[in-house]
Amino acid sequence: MNPIIQVKNFTKKYGDFVAVNNISFDVEEGSVFAFLGPNGAGKSTTINTLCTIFEKTSGTLLIDGKDVSRQKGEVRSAIGVVFQDSTLDAKMTIEENLKMHCVFYNIPNREVEERISFVLNLVDLTGERKKMVSALSGGMKRRVEIARGLIHYPKVLFLDEPTTGLDPQTRAHIWEYIMKLQKERNITIFLTTHYMEEAEICNKIAIMDGGEIVAHDTPYALKKKYTKDKAYINTKNEEALELLLSEHHLDYTKKDGYYKVEAEHLDRLLEVLSVHKEHITNIEIKKGTFNDVFLEITGKKIREEA
Amino acid sequence: MNTVFALWKRGLKAFVRNKTGLVFSLIFPFFFVYVFGAIFKNDFIENPIAYMLSGVIITTVFESALNLASSTVDDMVSGFMKEVLVSPAKRVYVALGQLLSAATVSTLQGILILVIGLFIGIKFTDWKTPFLVLVSMIFIGIVFSGVGLFLATKVRNGQTFQIVKTAVTMPLTFLSGAYIPISMLPGTLKFVAYFNPMTYATAFFRMIVLEKTGLPISDLIKEGLVVEINGFAITPFMTFAIILIIGLVFLLLSTISFVKTDFSRLNRSATDANALWG
C-alpha cells in the first residue's frame, strides 16, 4: 500500500505551548482515516497544518509526496477541504459557487460543465443547481460543500466533522456519499468526527490526546485492545452463582441485584453458565463500544453531542 | 487572470442583486444635495446644485469603494475567504479581483447619480468632460478600494468593524469639502481636513465636473476648487499627484497585507486552533 499522507516528527508550538508534540503517522491511499480526540488535543492543529493553513514548527508533512510548507500550490491542488462551518458564498447559487471553485483550481473551461453535473449527481443535488445557497438547509449546504470539495478531483478529501449538527437521516446520506466516493474514485478521506459509531466505519483511526497520538490502529484492533464485553446476570440462587463464578476464576461485581462480569471473551462465561442454566433468570450481554475505547485511552468523554 | 475576472464578476453580480441597497444608495445622495444645497447658497458658488452634486457623486464613489472593506469582512465571516485560502488561487489575483470589482461598482454608482444629476443641474459643455469624469471616478474608486481592502485585512472583529467604519467614513466625508466648503470650517477642523485624502479627491473631481480646469489658480481658490493651506495653494496637478501617491501606497499596502492575512483568524484567537475546526 502506498501512503498518500506522511507525517514525520511533526511538532507545532505556540510560544511555549506545545500543541502537537513530535507525532508521526501515515495514511494509506484510498482509505478512510478518522482523527479523534478531545478538544485541545491537537488534532485541529494537525489538520490545519496538513491543509496548508498553519505553519509547522518542525517535522515533515507530505501529501502525495509534496511538502505542505514548501509546495503549497501543489498540495492545495491535490486536496479538497470541507470545513465544519460553511465556506460557501451564500449570495450566489450552487452553480456559481461550483464555477468559482473551478476557477480557483484552474479547471479547463471545457471540463467545468461535465464536472459540475458529475459532482451534483453524486450528492443528489442536480435539480437544485440554480438555487441560492442562502435558501438551502444545513444538510444541503454540507452536500454542496462536499460536491465542491470534489470538483477538482482531489487525491485527499479532508472533512471536518462532516455530519455534526445534521439529523440522523442526513448523516446517513452523507456517509453513503463518502463511502461511494472512496469505492468509486479511490479518494483518500481524512475526517474528524465526534460520533463514535461513525469512527467505527473507517479503515484506520488515530486518537490524539495532549498533543500526541495515543492510539493508531483499525477500529477492530482498538476495540479488542481497549474494551471488554460485559455480562449482566440475574439469579435466583446467589450463592450458587457466586460459587460458580469464583470456581472458574471469573471476577464479578454485584450491583442492584445484578452480577456484572467483564471479560475479553464472553464465550467461556457463556459455556460455564450454560451448564448451570437453572441458576439464571436473566442475562444481558453488552459488547464493548468505541466510546469505551475513547474513554479508556483519553480518560475523557468525547464532547457532548450537540 | 481567470481568478481576477471571476471575482470581478462576482462583485458586480452581488451589486446588481442587491436592489434594496441600490435604492438606498441613491436616496441618501439626493437627500444631501437637497439639504446642503439649500443651506450653502452663497455668492462664491455660481451653481450650488452642480457644486453639491459633484461632491455627492465623489462621496458616493468614495463610500462605495470603502465598502470593499465591509464586503471583504463579510467574506471572512461567512467563510468564503477560507475557501480561497485553501485553494491554489494566487492571493495577489484575489486581491486584484476584489479591488477591481469594488472600483467598478463604485464607478457605476457614481454614474447613476451623475446621470440623474444631468437632469437637475449638471451641464457639460465640452465633449471631453464626460470622459474625464469617468476616468476620475475609476481612478478615485481604485484608490479608495485600496484603502478599504487595507482596512479589511486589519480587522479582527467583524461586529465592531461596522461601527468603526461608520465612525471613520462619516467625519472623512464631512471634512472633505464635499458637503461643506473647507473655507467654512473652523480652524481645527480645517487642519484635520488637510490630512484627509478625500479633501483632495473632492476638489479634483469637482473641478473636472464643473469644467473649471482652465481657470487660473486664483479663481480656483475663490471658488473653493483647490485646497489652500495657509495661503499656499495646492495646484490641480499637485492634487492629482497626492491622490496618486495615496493610491499607490494603499494599493501596495493592501495587496501585501491581503497576501499575508490569515483569514481564519477573524473573531477567533490565533492560538486556539480548535476555534477554527470546531
Interface residues (C-beta under 8 A of the other chain):
Chain A: Y14 G15 F17 A19 N39 G40 G42 K43 S44 T45 I47 N48 C51 T52 I53 F54 K72 G73 E74 R76 S77 I79 V81 F83 Q84 D85 S86 T87 L88 D89 A90 K91 M92 E96 K99 M100 H101 V103 F104 Y105 N106 R148 D160 E161 T164 T192
Chain B: N2 T3 A6 R10 K13 A14 R17 D75 S78 G79 F80 K82 E83 V84 L85 V86 S87 P88 A89 D262 S264 A270 T271 A273 N274 L276 W277 G278
